[in-house]
Every structure is written in C-alpha cells, then in structure tokens.
C-alpha cells in the first residue's frame, strides 16, 4: 500500500463515536492532509453539530511514547485529553482535560494521553500538528502510530462537547465508570 497524504472522515465512520450515532450530519466531518516527518499535518473540521454534539475528530491514543503539538490556525474549539488509569480498563479515566482554544494558540499532547479536537465555532477549525506520519502504515486516514480501538469501544471520550444555549458544555458519556481527576476548562457539565 502506498502512502496516502489525504483523507476525509465521513459521517458513516464518525457514527462509531458520536453521542447520537443515528443523528443526521454532514457527509464529511473533517479533512486530513498528512505531510510525513518532513512536513507538518493539517486538519480542517467542518462547523456545526450532529444531534446537538459539536463536530469533532474521531480521537485516538498514541502507540508508544509519542508526543505532539497542535497549532490552531483558524477558528475556535475545545481540545479533549484523557489518560486511562489502565489501558486494559478503558472505562476508568485517571485524568481528563478540556482546553478551550482559538486561532494563534497551541496545545501539547503528552505521551500516553488520548486526544480529540472539537469545532465549537461558526467557521472551520484549522490546525497543524507535528505528528510523524510516514510510510504505508501511516496513511492519512488511520496512521499506524494511533490507536482508535479504545475510543471506538467507549463510543468517544469521557465527555461529549455539546451546544447548550449557544455555548459549549459537557455531557457525560455513560459508558465510562469513573473519571478520577478532571479540569473542565471552564465548561459546565449538563444533563
């Protein structure tokens, strides 16, 4: 298989991690252009909601001791980060963070933390990252350094970012049993 530099994440694929998997959404949620280790990668998220949940990336954990940084080039959003207490028990989160972001800011993704990005604004959320993506095993759609299975199993992260009265808020993902510590970044938890 040859390296694929471009991919789009479809509504059909995103159903696996949506709060409301049967809700209607756009055909494409986001676009990925991967530049390999010599260039950075660019991700562009559509604006809007699906069943009240803001459009987001699928989310993943890194394989190995990989870290990365995301630079936000346009738009506003929320970064979700979580570290599992034990990878064998994905329903228990040791640490959860929600970080509100806007153009001109950056967020560091430490090793061992899962992460996803959420577009909470009215325009595209555009970001650049320095994750190494090279070779046939690191295609744009499902790079080999990323583990998507635990996110798929839990249908997303410990919280979903939803639109409530025109602003982002968090709602608990009921598949998780415990979140030991959390920094909600100023977002309210609603039911």
Buried (B, 14 or more C-beta within 10 A) or exposed (E): EEBBBEBBBBBEBBBBBBBBBEBEBBEBBBBBBBBBEEEBBBBBBBBBBBBBBBBBBBBBBBEEEBEBEBBBBBBBBBBBBBBBBEEEEBBBBBBBBBBBBEBEBEBEBEEBBBBBBBBBBEEBBBBBBBBBBBBEEBBBEBBEBBBBEBBBEBBBBBBBBBBBEEEBBBBEBEEBEEBEEBEBBEBEEEE
